[in-house]
């Protein structure tokens, strides 16, 4: 549960790279709860997005991490870009703020 919480970027990468290496080396699976969508995208083969305690969507990061899903689940407007073959999320503003400004 949140293995990278309260870590700086260097230590976040070290934790995720260690888990990734163990998964490949031991041919096992790892399941983790993580709120950092960019780390999840980079290091996960499959994601599950939860909303109100229920599964909202499940699948590969490329299929799940898009502006619509992020808006519905997190209540934010975001831009999703692709880098290194993976989606990366740039949060822009809350949908509440967007409604007030428009």
N, C-alpha and C positions, 0 to 999 in steps of 0.2 A: 504494500500500500504506500504510494507516493515515495518511492525510493530516492528520488532526487530533490525532495522538498527541502528547502533551506540550504541548498548547496550552491556554490558559485558555478559558473559555466564549465570551468575545467573539471571540477569534481562530478558535475552532472554527466559530462561526456565519459569520464572514467568509469562511473557506475554502469552506464548504459553499454559501453563497449565491453566491460567485463561480463555482463549478463549475456550480451550477444555472442561473445566468444564461447562462454560455457554452453549455451544452447547448441551452437554448431559443433563444438568439440565432443560433447556428451550425447549429441543427437536426442535432446530432450526439448520440452516446451517450457516456456515461462509465461506466466500470467501476472500482469501488474495493473494496478489502478494508478493512472497518471493523468494530471490535468494539463500538462504541457503538450499541446497538440503537435508542435514541431518535433519534439523528441519522440513522441509516439509515432509520427509519420516516418521519421528517419529510421527507427529501430524496430518497427513492428511489421509483421506480414499481414496481420488482421487486426481490426479495431472493432470495438463495440461502443456505440454512443448511447448514453443513458439520458433520459429526460423524465423527471418526476418519478424516479425509481424504477422505470421500465425501459426495456430495450427500445430505442428509437430507430437505430439502424446498425447493421453489422456487415463487415466486408473489408476489402482492401482499402488502404488509405486513399488511393487515387479515386475510388468510387465514393467514399464517404466525406472526405474533407472538401466541401464546396461551400459557396456563399449561402445557399439555401439552408443546408443542414446546420451550419454554424449559427446562422440567424435564429433558426427554430430552437436549437438546443441551448445556446448560450445567450441569446438575446442581444447579439452584437452584429454590427455591420463589419464585414471583414473582406479583405482582398486575399485571394488564394493564388499563389504563384508556384511555378514548378522550377525545381533546381535539383540536380543530381538524380533525376528520374522520380522525384517525390514531391508531393504538394507541401507548400509551406504557407502558414497562415499569418497574415499581418492584420491585427485587430485595428479597426479605424475609429469606431465610436459605438456607444450603446444604441440600440434601436429606439429607446425612449428619447435619447438626445436627438437622434435623427428625425423623429416625428415632430419634435418641438422646433427644430431648425428649418424644416421644410415648409 
